[in-house]
Amino acid sequence: MKFAVSYSTPYFGVDPDRVVAYARHAEECGFEAFYLPEHIAVYPGATVGTHPIPPALPYADPVDCLAFVAAATRRILLGTGVLLLPYHHPVVLAKRLATVDVLSKGRMRLLTVGLGTLPGEARAVGVDFATRGRRADEAIDVLRLLWEGGEEGVSFAGEFFAFEDLCSFPKPHGVTHLPIHVGGSSRAAARRAGRRGDGYFPGGMLMPDERALQWNLARSTATEAGRDAGALEYTRWGSIDMTPDTVEAFAEQGVTRVVVSATSADPDEQRDQLSAFARRFGLADGP
């Protein structure tokens, strides 16, 4: 089992010293990766399900923030949970992600993409909310095509994106393309993970039967698409106080990575919570 941490700038803030201290301590504890969420824009009245989103929450840009974290750390991998893929142009995004990967010497390796649930956010960036799933599928294909393409250029003709003989450099550090995990809480997301993803990272509000169904659906879809279902990674949200028995139960369900977060906004309490988790699970290099 791999263990990663998430840092929520909406709730912990965007103070650069605190972001760096959290990431460095997570690295010292032996956590595998550091994740950040995304909203590009929110607005009064926006909700996730029945929960309102306060419009002044400081959602930092995750890619920019991860580049900042990479410069202040040595080993910890960089992840998004989730990046709202339909709201990014993949030609620009391919360049940004590859650049972070090169400058971090190969640590931009846990990109997780999702669709977004706020219609107003889609409108703000000129995206038809109803087509964002198809747009995300196409964007994944474009990202991989650009990363794999050479000096001769690559071409693409799709519903949303089109170009001819395009070259995108620099390339990701030492790999053909960056892994792309799919996040979400729907059967469509599970199928997307199976068809195109390197892993599935479902949301935390699913009932056990639905969660199991979606993971099985991701794997069966991968098999139907001629892909190796056994190569799919399965990431889940966990709690900072979770027990070894809970982790064992996750492992029995096929989970390969658990992402947790401190629950306190106080930096000292955050350190204590991450340290206690690292000791509980014997993470490498943990304090």
N, C-alpha and C positions, 0 to 999 in steps of 0.2 A: 504494500500500500504506500502511495506517495501522499504527502501532506503539503498543502499550500495555504497561504493567507490572502485575504482580501482586505483592501483598505478603501473605506467608503469616504471619499472627499465630501459628499453631501452632509455627512454626520460628524466626521472627524475634522473637517476643515482642510484648507489648502496651504497652511503654514509650511513652507519648504523644509524648515528644520525638523518639524514633527514627521513629515512624510519620510524624510531620509532616515531619521532615527528609528522609525517603525520598520522600514525595509532592511536597514542594517541589522537590527536586532533579530528580525525574522531569519536573515541569512546566518547570523551567528548561532541561532538556535537549531539550524539544520533544515528549515523548511525549504521545499523544492522551489516554490514560485511565489510571485507577488502579483495579485490580480487587482484590476481597477474596473469600475462600472462606467457606463456612458449614458448620458442624455445630452443631445446637442442643444435643445431648447425646450423649456417647459413654459407653462402659462397658467394664469389663474383658472381654477376649475379642473385642471388635469388630474386624472386619477389612474391608479393601477388597481384594477378590480374595483373594490369599494373604498380603497384607501386614497385620500387626496395627497397630491405631491405639492408641498409648499413651494411656490414659484421662485423663492430666493435661495433655494438650496444650491451650494456651489459645486456643480458637477464639472470637475476639471476635465479637459480633453485627455483621454486615456493614453493615446499614443505619445503626445508631447510629455505627459507626466511620466510615462515609462522610460522615455529617453533620459529624463532628468534623474530618475531612480537608477538607471543603468550606469550613469556616470559616477554615482556615489556608492556603488556596490561592486562585488567581484564575481559572484557565482550565481546568484539567485536568478531563476528564469522569470520571464516577463509574460503576463497574461492579461486578457480582457474578459470581463464577465458581466455583460456582453458588450461587444462593439456592434452598433446598429448598422449593419452592412448596407441595407438599401439606401441609406442616407449619405453614403460616401461614393464618390466616383472611383471605380476600381483602378483606373489608370493612374490616378494620383495616389491612391492608397497603396498600390503595389510598390511605388517608389518610396513612400514614407516607411512602410513596414520593413522593406529590405534595408533601408538606410539604418534604422534602429538596430536591426539584426547584425549588420556589419559593424557598426560602432560599438555594440555590446559584445562582439566576438561570438555571436551565435546564441543569444539568449532570448530573442523574440520568438519563442517556440510554443506558446500556449494561447494563441489568438483564438478566442471563442466569439462567434458571430451570432446575432439574433436579428429579428425583424422589427422590434419596437411595437408598442401598443397604443401610442398616442397619435390620433389622426391629425391633431394640430401640429405636431412635430413634423409629420410627413409633409403637410401643406407648406410649412415654413421653408423647407428645402426643395420644394417643387416636385415632390414625389407623390404619385397616385397611391394612396394607402391600400387600395384594393389589389394593386399589382406588385406589392413589395416582396412577396414570396418569389415570384418569377424573376424579379429584378435581382434578388439575392442569389438565386441559383446561377444566373448569368454572371453576376459579379465574381462568384467563386471560380467559375470557369475562366474568366478574364485574368484574375490574379495569377492562377497557376500557369496559364499560357504565357503571360508576360515574364514570369520568373524563369520559365523553362526556355524561352526563346533566346536565340543567339544574334550575332551581328547581321544575319540575313533578314531579320525582322519577322514578325508574325502578324497574321491578319485575323480579324474576327468580324462576323456579320450576324448580329442578334437583334432581338426585339428592342433592346434598350441601349446597346453599345455597339459601335462599329468603328473599325480602323483597318488600315492596310500597311503592311511592312513596317510595323512599329517595333522599336527596340527600347527596352527598359533596363538600365544599369544604374547602380550596382546590383549584382545578384545577391540573394541571401548567402550568408556565410557558410560555405562548405556543404550546402545541400541544394538539391534541384528546386525544391519549393518549400515554403514554410508550412508546417502543419496548420490545418484549419479545423477547429472543433465547432460543432453546432450546438447552440443553446436554445432553450425554449421549453414550453410546457404543453406541447400539442403533438398529436400523432403526425401532423405534417412536418414538424421539426424533426421527429424521430426518423421519418422517411428521408428527409434531407440529409441527415447525418449518415444514414446508410448508403445513399446514392453518391454523396459528395464529400462527406466529412472524414476526418481522421479520428474523431471521437464525438461522443454525445455528452452534453452537460445540461440535464433537465433542471427545471425550476424546483423550488422547495415546497410547493403547495399541493403536490399531487397525492392522491390516495395510493396506498400500497399496490392495489391491483392494477390501477392505471399506470403507475410507474413501471411495474414489471412488464405490462403489455407494451409500453413504449420502447423499453430496452430490447425486448424480443423483436419488436417491429423494426428497429434500427438494424439489428443483426440480420434478420430475414431479408430486408430490403437490400442490404449489402450483398448477400449471397445471390439474390435474384439479378443484381447488377453486375455479377461476375467479379465482385471484390471480395477480399479476405475479411470475413466478419470477425475472425479472431484477432485481427489487428486493430479493431476499434477500441479506443480507450473510453472508459466510462467514469466520468467525474460527477461527484455529488457535493452539495452543500452539507456541512456538518456544523456542530456547535463547539465552542471553545472548551466546554466542560464535558464533552462526550467521553464515554468510557471505552476501554478496550473491548468489552462485550459488544458495544454498538458497532465499533469498527469491524469486528469479526463478522457481525451480521451483514454489514455492507459488503465485505469481501465475498461472502457466500452468495450475494446477489450479483456478483461480477464487477463491483466497483473497483477501479484501479487508482483513483485519486480522490481525496477529500479536501475541500476548501473551507477554512474556518476564518473567523474574524474575532478580534477583541470586541467586547461589548461595552467597554468604558471609553469615554473620550479623554480621560486623564492619561497622559503619557506614562506615568509611573505604573498605573494599574494595567495599562496595555502591556508593558514589558513583563509584569508579573504574570499576566494571563498567558502570554506566548511562552514564557519560560516554563510555567507549570505544565502546559501542554507538551512541550518538547521533552521534559523529564518523564512525563507519564508514558510517552510512546518511544522513548529512547532514541530520539532523532540524532543523527550523526552531528558531531560538533556542538551538541546542545549544552547549555550552561548547567 
